[in-house]
Amino acid sequence: MPIYTQLAFLRTTQSSLALVFCSQILVWSMGWTLLILLVVLTVVHGNPTMTVRTGSGPTVGFDQHPNSVPLGEDIQTTTEGESEVVEEVMATGVLNPSHYPARRAATVVQHYLNTHYGSPYRWIFLSTVHSGSAEDVAEMGRKYQLELTMQEMISNVSGQCSAELFFPGAEGQSAPQVQASCEGLHQSNTTAQEEAFYQQHRASNNLVSGSNIPDSYGHLEHSMKPFWQLGGVASSFIMLRESNESTLYNMAQVANFTQLVSSQEETEKDQLRFNYHVLLHEMISQEIIHWKLLVTWSPEQGVQVLQTELQPKCHHCEAPPNTTN
């Protein structure tokens, strides 16, 4: 090969190597630049957080467990798993309908309505809080004014309700005082179902009983639904009495129930008689509270809770899953 051809070949090879070397330096420099930028952004913004806002949620239907009622609180969870619940317990003036103070007061109205109108075929739940306000009453307690939609769970009939609720002060605290009026909520006619249920269990020689309603999978036998609903209505007597400005109760489960032979007095009044053991879910503390109740019912007399007994605390108990058909 001529000498000038060899020199030209060497110059071409050197130029190519230089170009490759420069390209590698450029890529290396860009990589370090991106790394430095990511480090700076991480230092400026810190660890990420996630904010979960729970709203008023869907209307409670027959396939939904009462525990699905949301709190309407802001919950902030960090990467370390810590959580902080922001509670506006002492809010006054106009209330946010989706936040805890308004929904807590509205749930007390729900329990009040169940104690007056509930039955094995009529179980009332809070659907929507439209508006609310709260005011302090001369060191005696706090008064709430609420506009609500309530829903009867079995028939899905809804009604518009206006309610006034008074929480007594902490010293010598008694049950909340409730006044409520509703339009349309009582349109469902359950007379035929209640009468058939009443006659079936009044005339039968076999006293009915059940346990774990719903079961650990959230399943509820069709034949047990009236007893589950009766337990929920009876539980409202306890939840109304025990409610205050720091609680939010729902019934989690009927642990067991047993139909009893009616006493002579109850037989004369034509009432069915039951022992119930219920689990109440206090949703703020996440505590499961056990109560035993002596319950009577008839279509004419309605639901009555004659005796209540608080059971020892269960430290390992958890709320059962949502009910399914």
C-alpha positions as CSV (number, residue, x, y, z in Angstrom):
1,M,0.0,0.0,0.0
2,P,1.4,3.5,-0.8
3,I,2.6,5.5,2.1
4,Y,0.2,8.3,1.5
5,T,-2.7,5.9,1.6
6,Q,-1.5,4.5,4.9
7,L,-1.3,8.0,6.4
8,A,-4.8,8.8,5.3
9,F,-6.1,5.6,6.8
10,L,-4.4,6.4,10.1
11,R,-5.9,9.9,10.2
12,T,-9.4,8.6,9.5
13,T,-9.1,6.0,12.3
14,Q,-7.9,8.6,14.8
15,S,-10.8,10.9,14.0
16,S,-13.3,8.1,14.5
17,L,-11.8,7.2,17.9
18,A,-11.8,10.8,19.0
19,L,-15.5,11.1,18.0
20,V,-16.5,8.0,20.0
21,F,-14.5,9.1,23.0
22,C,-16.2,12.6,23.0
23,S,-19.6,10.9,22.7
24,Q,-18.9,8.8,25.7
25,I,-17.8,11.8,27.7
26,L,-21.0,13.7,26.7
27,V,-23.3,10.7,27.8
28,W,-21.4,10.4,31.0
29,S,-21.8,14.1,31.8
30,M,-25.5,14.1,31.0
31,G,-26.0,11.0,33.4
32,W,-24.4,12.8,36.3
33,T,-26.4,16.0,35.6
34,L,-29.7,14.0,35.8
35,L,-28.5,12.3,39.0
36,I,-27.7,15.6,40.6
37,L,-31.0,17.1,39.5
38,L,-32.9,14.1,41.1
39,V,-31.0,14.5,44.3
40,V,-31.8,18.2,44.5
41,L,-35.5,17.6,43.9
42,T,-35.7,14.9,46.6
43,V,-34.1,17.3,49.1
44,V,-36.5,20.1,48.2
45,H,-39.7,18.1,48.3
46,G,-38.9,15.5,51.0
47,N,-40.7,12.2,51.4
48,P,-44.1,11.9,49.6
49,T,-47.4,11.8,51.6
50,M,-50.8,10.6,50.6
51,T,-54.0,12.4,51.6
52,V,-57.2,10.4,51.5
53,R,-60.5,12.4,51.8
54,T,-63.6,10.4,52.6
55,G,-66.9,12.0,51.5
56,S,-70.5,11.2,52.3
57,G,-70.3,7.9,50.3
58,P,-73.0,6.0,48.6
59,T,-76.5,5.4,50.0
60,V,-76.6,2.4,52.3
61,G,-78.6,-0.4,50.6
62,F,-79.5,-3.9,51.7
63,D,-76.2,-5.3,50.4
64,Q,-74.1,-2.9,52.4
65,H,-73.0,-3.3,56.0
66,P,-73.8,-0.4,58.3
67,N,-70.1,-0.1,59.0
68,S,-69.6,1.2,55.5
69,V,-70.9,4.6,56.6
70,P,-67.9,7.0,56.2
71,L,-66.7,9.4,58.8
72,G,-66.2,12.3,56.5
73,E,-62.8,13.1,57.9
74,D,-59.4,14.0,56.4
75,I,-56.9,11.2,57.0
76,Q,-53.2,11.8,56.1
77,T,-50.9,8.8,55.9
78,T,-47.1,9.1,55.7
79,T,-44.7,6.6,54.1
80,E,-44.0,5.3,57.6
81,G,-47.6,4.3,58.0
82,E,-48.5,6.9,60.6
83,S,-52.0,8.4,60.4
84,E,-53.6,11.4,61.8
85,V,-57.3,12.0,62.0
86,V,-58.4,15.6,61.9
87,E,-61.5,16.0,64.0
88,E,-63.5,19.1,64.3
89,V,-65.2,18.1,67.5
90,M,-65.8,21.6,68.7
91,A,-66.9,23.2,65.4
92,T,-69.5,25.9,65.7
93,G,-71.6,27.8,63.2
94,V,-72.2,26.3,59.8
95,L,-70.9,22.7,59.5
96,N,-69.4,20.9,56.5
97,P,-72.0,18.2,55.8
98,S,-69.3,15.6,54.9
99,H,-67.2,16.1,58.0
100,Y,-67.2,14.3,61.3
101,P,-69.2,16.6,63.6
102,A,-72.2,16.8,61.2
103,R,-72.2,13.1,60.4
104,R,-71.8,12.1,64.1
105,A,-74.8,14.1,65.1
106,A,-76.8,12.8,62.1
107,T,-76.0,9.2,63.1
108,V,-77.5,9.9,66.5
109,V,-80.7,11.0,64.8
110,Q,-80.6,7.7,62.9
111,H,-80.5,5.8,66.2
112,Y,-83.4,7.9,67.6
113,L,-85.6,7.2,64.6
114,N,-84.9,3.4,64.9
115,T,-85.9,3.4,68.5
116,H,-89.3,4.9,67.5
117,Y,-90.1,3.3,64.2
118,G,-87.8,0.2,63.8
119,S,-88.9,-3.4,63.5
120,P,-87.6,-6.6,62.0
121,Y,-88.6,-5.2,58.6
122,R,-87.9,-1.5,59.1
123,W,-84.3,-0.4,59.7
124,I,-83.4,3.3,59.1
125,F,-80.0,4.6,58.1
126,L,-78.4,7.9,57.3
127,S,-78.1,8.6,53.6
128,T,-77.1,12.2,53.2
129,V,-76.4,15.2,55.4
130,H,-77.5,18.3,53.4
131,S,-76.7,21.0,55.9
132,G,-76.0,21.5,59.6
133,S,-75.0,24.1,62.2
134,A,-73.9,23.9,65.8
135,E,-73.9,26.4,68.7
136,D,-72.9,26.4,72.4
137,V,-75.7,26.7,74.9
138,A,-74.7,28.7,78.0
139,E,-72.2,26.1,79.3
140,M,-75.0,23.5,79.3
141,G,-74.0,21.7,76.1
142,R,-74.2,22.1,72.3
143,K,-77.2,22.2,70.0
144,Y,-77.2,21.0,66.4
145,Q,-79.6,21.8,63.6
146,L,-79.6,19.3,60.7
147,E,-81.3,18.7,57.3
148,L,-80.9,15.1,56.3
149,T,-82.0,12.3,54.0
150,M,-82.7,9.1,55.8
151,Q,-83.2,5.7,54.1
152,E,-85.1,2.6,55.2
153,M,-82.7,-0.1,54.4
154,I,-85.1,-3.0,53.5
155,S,-87.5,-1.1,51.2
156,N,-85.0,1.6,50.0
157,V,-87.6,4.3,50.7
158,S,-86.0,7.6,51.5
159,G,-87.4,10.6,53.4
160,Q,-86.3,14.2,54.1
161,C,-85.8,14.9,57.8
162,S,-85.3,18.0,59.9
163,A,-83.7,17.4,63.3
164,E,-82.6,19.3,66.4
165,L,-80.0,17.5,68.6
166,F,-78.7,18.6,72.0
167,F,-75.6,17.0,73.6
168,P,-75.4,17.8,77.4
169,G,-72.2,19.0,78.9
170,A,-69.5,16.6,80.1
171,E,-70.4,16.8,83.8
172,G,-73.3,14.5,84.7
173,Q,-73.6,13.7,81.0
174,S,-76.9,12.0,79.9
175,A,-78.2,10.7,76.6
176,P,-78.5,13.2,73.7
177,Q,-81.9,14.8,73.3
178,V,-83.4,14.5,69.8
179,Q,-86.4,16.0,68.0
180,A,-86.9,15.0,64.4
181,S,-89.6,15.1,61.8
182,C,-89.5,13.3,58.4
183,E,-91.5,13.3,55.2
184,G,-91.8,10.2,53.1
185,L,-89.8,7.9,55.3
186,H,-92.8,5.9,56.5
187,Q,-94.4,5.3,53.1
188,S,-93.2,1.7,53.0
189,N,-95.9,-0.7,54.2
190,T,-94.4,-3.6,56.2
191,T,-97.5,-4.7,57.9
192,A,-98.0,-7.9,56.0
193,Q,-94.3,-9.0,56.4
194,E,-94.3,-8.2,60.1
195,E,-97.6,-10.0,60.8
196,A,-96.5,-13.1,59.0
197,F,-93.1,-13.1,60.9
198,Y,-94.9,-12.5,64.2
199,Q,-97.5,-15.3,63.7
200,Q,-94.8,-17.8,62.5
201,H,-92.7,-17.4,65.6
202,R,-95.5,-16.9,68.1
203,A,-97.2,-20.2,67.1
204,S,-94.1,-22.3,66.6
205,N,-93.0,-24.8,69.3
206,N,-89.5,-24.5,68.1
207,L,-87.7,-21.5,69.6
208,V,-85.3,-20.0,67.0
209,S,-81.7,-19.1,67.7
210,G,-78.7,-18.0,65.6
211,S,-75.1,-16.9,65.9
212,N,-72.4,-15.0,64.0
213,I,-74.7,-12.9,61.9
214,P,-73.1,-12.1,59.5
215,D,-70.5,-14.9,59.5
216,S,-66.7,-14.4,59.1
217,Y,-67.1,-14.1,55.3
218,G,-69.8,-11.4,55.6
219,H,-72.6,-13.9,54.5
220,L,-76.1,-13.6,55.9
221,E,-78.6,-16.4,55.5
222,H,-82.0,-15.1,54.2
223,S,-83.9,-16.7,57.1
224,M,-81.7,-14.7,59.6
225,K,-82.2,-11.3,58.0
226,P,-85.2,-10.3,60.2
227,F,-83.3,-11.3,63.3
228,W,-80.2,-9.3,62.2
229,Q,-82.4,-6.3,61.5
230,L,-84.2,-6.6,64.9
231,G,-80.8,-6.8,66.6
232,G,-79.8,-3.6,64.8
233,V,-82.9,-1.8,65.8
234,A,-82.5,-3.0,69.4
235,S,-78.8,-1.9,69.4
236,S,-79.9,1.7,68.5
237,F,-81.4,2.0,72.0
238,I,-77.8,1.4,73.4
239,M,-76.1,3.5,70.8
240,L,-78.5,6.5,71.3
241,R,-77.9,6.3,75.1
242,E,-74.1,6.0,74.9
243,S,-73.5,8.6,72.1
244,N,-71.7,11.8,72.8
245,E,-69.6,14.3,70.8
246,S,-66.6,12.0,70.7
247,T,-68.3,8.8,69.5
248,L,-69.8,7.3,66.3
249,Y,-71.5,3.9,66.7
250,N,-72.8,1.2,64.4
251,M,-73.7,-2.4,65.0
252,A,-71.0,-4.7,63.7
253,Q,-72.5,-8.2,64.3
254,V,-75.1,-10.2,66.2
255,A,-72.8,-12.6,68.1
256,N,-75.8,-14.7,69.0
257,F,-79.5,-14.5,69.8
258,T,-82.1,-16.9,71.3
259,Q,-85.9,-16.7,71.3
260,L,-87.2,-17.1,74.9
261,V,-90.5,-18.5,76.2
262,S,-92.5,-15.4,76.9
263,S,-93.5,-14.6,80.5
264,Q,-97.2,-14.5,81.4
265,E,-97.2,-10.7,81.2
266,E,-95.5,-10.7,77.8
267,T,-97.9,-13.5,76.6
268,E,-100.8,-11.3,77.6
269,K,-99.3,-8.5,75.6
270,D,-98.6,-11.0,72.7
271,Q,-94.9,-10.1,72.5
272,L,-92.0,-12.2,71.2
273,R,-89.0,-12.3,73.6
274,F,-85.3,-12.6,72.7
275,N,-81.9,-12.6,74.3
276,Y,-79.3,-10.8,72.1
277,H,-75.6,-10.5,72.3
278,V,-74.4,-7.8,69.9
279,L,-71.1,-6.3,68.9
280,L,-71.0,-2.5,68.5
281,H,-68.3,-0.8,66.5
282,E,-67.2,2.6,68.0
283,M,-65.6,3.9,64.8
284,I,-63.5,6.7,66.3
285,S,-61.6,4.5,68.8
286,Q,-62.1,1.4,66.6
287,E,-63.2,-0.5,69.7
288,I,-65.6,-3.4,69.5
289,I,-68.0,-3.3,72.4
290,H,-70.1,-6.3,73.6
291,W,-73.6,-5.8,75.0
292,K,-76.3,-8.3,76.0
293,L,-79.9,-7.2,75.6
294,L,-83.3,-8.5,76.6
295,V,-85.6,-7.5,73.7
296,T,-89.3,-7.8,73.1
297,W,-91.3,-7.1,70.0
298,S,-94.8,-7.3,68.5
299,P,-96.4,-5.4,65.6
300,E,-98.5,-3.4,68.0
301,Q,-96.0,-2.8,70.9
302,G,-93.0,-2.3,68.7
303,V,-89.4,-3.0,69.8
304,Q,-88.6,-2.6,73.5
305,V,-85.2,-3.2,75.2
306,L,-86.0,-4.3,78.8
307,Q,-82.5,-5.0,80.1
308,T,-78.9,-4.2,79.0
309,E,-75.6,-5.5,80.2
310,L,-72.2,-4.3,79.1
311,Q,-69.7,-7.2,78.7
312,P,-66.0,-7.2,79.5
313,K,-63.7,-5.6,76.9
314,C,-62.5,-7.8,74.1
315,H,-59.0,-6.7,73.2
316,H,-58.6,-9.0,70.2
317,C,-62.0,-8.5,68.5
318,E,-62.2,-7.0,65.0
319,A,-65.2,-5.7,63.1
320,P,-66.7,-8.3,60.8
321,P,-66.6,-7.8,57.0
322,N,-69.4,-6.2,55.1
323,T,-72.7,-8.1,54.8
324,T,-73.5,-9.8,51.5
325,N,-76.6,-11.7,50.3
